Amino acid sequence: MRHTPRKRFGQNFLVDESVIQNIMGAIAPAAHDRFVEIGPGLGALTRPLLRRAFDFAALAEGEMLRVVGNLPYNISTPLLFHLLDQTGTIRDMHFMLQKELVERLDAGPGSKLWGRLGVMTAARADASCLFTVPSDAFRPAPKVESAVVRIVPRALSETEKKRLPALEAIVRKAFGQRRKTLRNTLDGMISAGQLEDAGIDPGQRAESVSLAQFCRLADQFIARQTNRP
């Protein structure tokens, strides 16, 4: 049965055999691996599965999962955040994504592409761009460039796990108005003095703050909440 790609689902089907073989070489699948493929051709079920907070641990059955997919570009970011919450059962992830999104995953402080997605990914995993994919490798050809990314979760300590909610809240607020300084974006949550205590100039913007600095802010925030009467 031939499937017709649907624009409203962000469907662009990979058809270039050489690109497929390059991806397979990067993944290096073994017979005993347990794979979950997302967006194998019809990504229509992805959004309702995400709304139900699909539990990847139930699929793992005690094994570590390997997740692969040509993700529908219009819901890539929420899918990635959901998968990052499941990294305790995921060995690695290989995805075809919009090139700009891969660059955001692979960015660092000081880059215009450094943002919430990059920070929260770096807090839990190592992400690297493997190679780019031309538009004509898809049917229909998308209007944006694509790239393949590898994301490998790290084993987190209990301290790192407990830090994540505070880190997420701070990062979301800091990048909510990224043209403003941290003094303004974090007002009401973290004071200018507390920024200075973490070694951060309150006049900086979020894009210049490293993961380590955001983690120090999160630790300070947790300590204040814990010690509050």
Legacy VTK file of the C-alpha trace (Angstrom):
# vtk DataFile Version 3.0
C-alpha trace
ASCII
DATASET POLYDATA
POINTS 229 float
0.000 0.000 0.000
1.404 3.401 -1.017
1.062 6.117 1.623
0.601 9.726 0.599
2.590 12.135 2.808
0.376 14.562 4.709
1.662 18.085 5.159
-0.319 18.689 8.365
1.487 15.740 9.999
4.900 17.029 8.883
5.484 13.893 6.824
8.510 13.654 4.545
9.476 10.059 3.804
13.159 9.157 3.474
13.741 7.384 0.153
17.469 7.773 -0.568
19.114 4.360 -0.128
22.608 5.759 0.420
21.362 7.956 3.277
19.524 4.972 4.774
22.730 2.938 4.689
24.686 5.801 6.305
22.158 5.922 9.141
22.312 2.149 9.581
26.094 2.358 9.742
25.884 5.026 12.450
23.396 3.002 14.506
25.242 -0.322 14.040
22.268 -2.482 15.122
22.901 -5.866 16.725
20.545 -8.854 16.742
19.954 -8.612 20.514
19.184 -4.866 20.538
15.678 -3.760 21.526
14.594 -0.939 19.210
11.739 1.544 19.244
11.195 3.366 15.962
9.278 6.635 15.984
7.740 8.055 12.828
8.372 5.036 10.585
6.354 6.601 7.804
3.042 7.765 9.200
3.752 9.910 12.324
0.033 10.424 13.013
0.075 8.407 16.252
3.045 10.249 17.730
1.112 13.212 19.131
-1.619 11.172 20.915
1.050 8.829 22.298
2.925 11.823 23.659
-0.220 13.236 25.267
-0.661 9.936 27.120
2.915 10.239 28.504
3.922 6.983 26.836
6.030 4.946 29.259
9.122 3.624 27.475
10.065 1.642 30.586
7.086 -0.643 29.906
8.534 -1.457 26.488
12.014 -1.990 27.841
11.053 -4.913 30.127
14.338 -4.602 31.988
16.416 -4.034 28.832
17.899 -0.761 27.604
16.102 0.602 24.557
17.621 2.063 21.413
15.351 4.696 19.887
15.523 5.681 16.221
13.352 7.719 13.918
12.735 10.257 11.226
10.775 12.520 13.559
7.903 14.639 12.246
9.505 18.074 12.286
6.435 19.858 13.640
6.544 17.967 16.963
10.263 17.160 17.260
10.962 19.401 20.259
8.201 18.100 22.595
9.103 14.539 21.600
12.758 15.120 22.457
11.887 16.571 25.861
9.648 13.588 26.575
12.371 11.120 25.578
14.903 12.928 27.747
12.605 12.244 30.699
12.856 8.523 29.877
16.630 8.268 29.570
16.905 5.797 32.441
15.638 3.134 30.042
17.246 4.422 26.831
20.753 3.445 25.719
20.965 5.812 22.763
18.878 7.734 20.255
19.465 8.374 16.554
17.144 10.814 14.840
16.677 12.575 11.546
15.745 16.145 12.436
15.624 19.594 10.950
19.256 20.751 10.656
18.636 23.869 12.760
17.254 21.734 15.580
20.333 19.478 15.483
22.523 22.589 15.613
20.608 23.727 18.689
21.218 20.327 20.317
24.917 20.522 19.458
25.396 24.195 20.419
27.245 25.628 23.400
27.205 28.848 25.462
27.927 31.967 23.460
26.056 30.694 20.417
22.762 32.194 19.266
21.524 28.589 19.022
22.248 27.823 22.714
18.872 27.609 24.417
16.536 25.566 26.592
16.715 22.466 24.393
20.515 22.457 24.311
20.917 23.094 28.039
18.417 20.473 29.161
19.821 17.925 26.715
23.396 18.580 27.860
22.263 18.130 31.475
21.274 14.543 30.730
22.999 13.375 27.569
25.735 13.908 25.000
24.455 15.012 21.584
26.454 15.141 18.356
25.610 15.846 14.728
26.657 12.892 12.564
25.950 14.182 9.052
23.597 16.358 7.042
20.995 15.047 4.604
19.939 16.840 1.395
16.300 17.692 0.801
16.101 15.486 -2.285
16.595 12.409 -0.077
12.929 12.740 0.933
9.558 12.418 -0.745
8.281 15.105 -0.864
11.424 17.219 -0.498
11.135 19.455 2.608
11.936 23.157 2.412
14.498 22.833 5.204
17.782 20.958 5.492
18.002 17.858 7.656
20.682 16.200 9.766
21.170 13.013 11.755
21.948 13.373 15.457
23.152 10.862 18.025
22.027 11.389 21.635
23.607 9.211 24.319
22.117 9.543 27.837
24.493 9.709 30.781
23.999 7.921 34.084
22.949 10.668 36.491
23.735 10.832 40.180
20.897 11.309 42.652
21.980 14.926 43.072
21.762 15.507 39.321
18.331 13.889 39.147
16.971 15.986 42.014
18.363 19.124 40.385
16.498 18.677 37.089
13.117 20.260 38.016
14.771 23.404 39.389
17.163 23.532 36.453
14.274 23.249 33.995
12.347 26.054 35.728
15.356 28.386 35.728
16.351 27.647 32.140
12.793 28.063 30.870
12.520 31.443 32.587
15.993 32.590 31.524
15.382 31.872 27.849
11.747 33.003 27.885
12.852 36.488 26.803
16.321 35.790 25.549
17.087 39.377 24.465
16.756 40.553 28.074
19.432 40.254 30.755
19.283 37.636 33.475
18.650 40.400 36.020
15.303 40.940 34.287
14.337 37.457 33.131
15.022 35.802 36.487
13.597 38.632 38.604
11.350 37.209 41.317
13.112 33.853 41.196
16.820 34.665 41.533
18.194 38.043 42.630
21.118 39.920 41.121
23.134 39.154 44.258
22.433 35.452 43.944
23.535 35.558 40.299
26.809 37.156 41.399
27.233 34.485 44.098
27.073 31.892 41.295
29.774 33.745 39.369
27.341 35.183 36.821
27.121 38.825 35.777
23.451 39.893 36.158
23.894 41.879 32.937
24.539 38.709 30.936
21.964 37.148 28.649
20.988 33.493 28.980
22.808 32.463 25.793
26.176 33.268 27.434
25.572 31.107 30.527
27.132 27.633 30.651
25.446 24.447 31.835
27.692 24.441 34.925
26.561 27.967 35.814
22.886 27.090 35.347
23.454 24.069 37.610
24.949 26.306 40.309
21.874 28.518 40.137
19.620 25.463 40.446
21.571 24.205 43.465
21.300 27.615 45.129
17.567 27.695 44.458
17.073 24.193 45.914
19.105 25.095 49.011
16.985 28.195 49.630
13.753 26.243 49.195
15.004 23.533 51.559
16.062 26.006 54.253
12.929 28.151 53.998
10.929 27.968 57.294
LINES 1 230
229 0 1 2 3 4 5 6 7 8 9 10 11 12 13 14 15 16 17 18 19 20 21 22 23 24 25 26 27 28 29 30 31 32 33 34 35 36 37 38 39 40 41 42 43 44 45 46 47 48 49 50 51 52 53 54 55 56 57 58 59 60 61 62 63 64 65 66 67 68 69 70 71 72 73 74 75 76 77 78 79 80 81 82 83 84 85 86 87 88 89 90 91 92 93 94 95 96 97 98 99 100 101 102 103 104 105 106 107 108 109 110 111 112 113 114 115 116 117 118 119 120 121 122 123 124 125 126 127 128 129 130 131 132 133 134 135 136 137 138 139 140 141 142 143 144 145 146 147 148 149 150 151 152 153 154 155 156 157 158 159 160 161 162 163 164 165 166 167 168 169 170 171 172 173 174 175 176 177 178 179 180 181 182 183 184 185 186 187 188 189 190 191 192 193 194 195 196 197 198 199 200 201 202 203 204 205 206 207 208 209 210 211 212 213 214 215 216 217 218 219 220 221 222 223 224 225 226 227 228
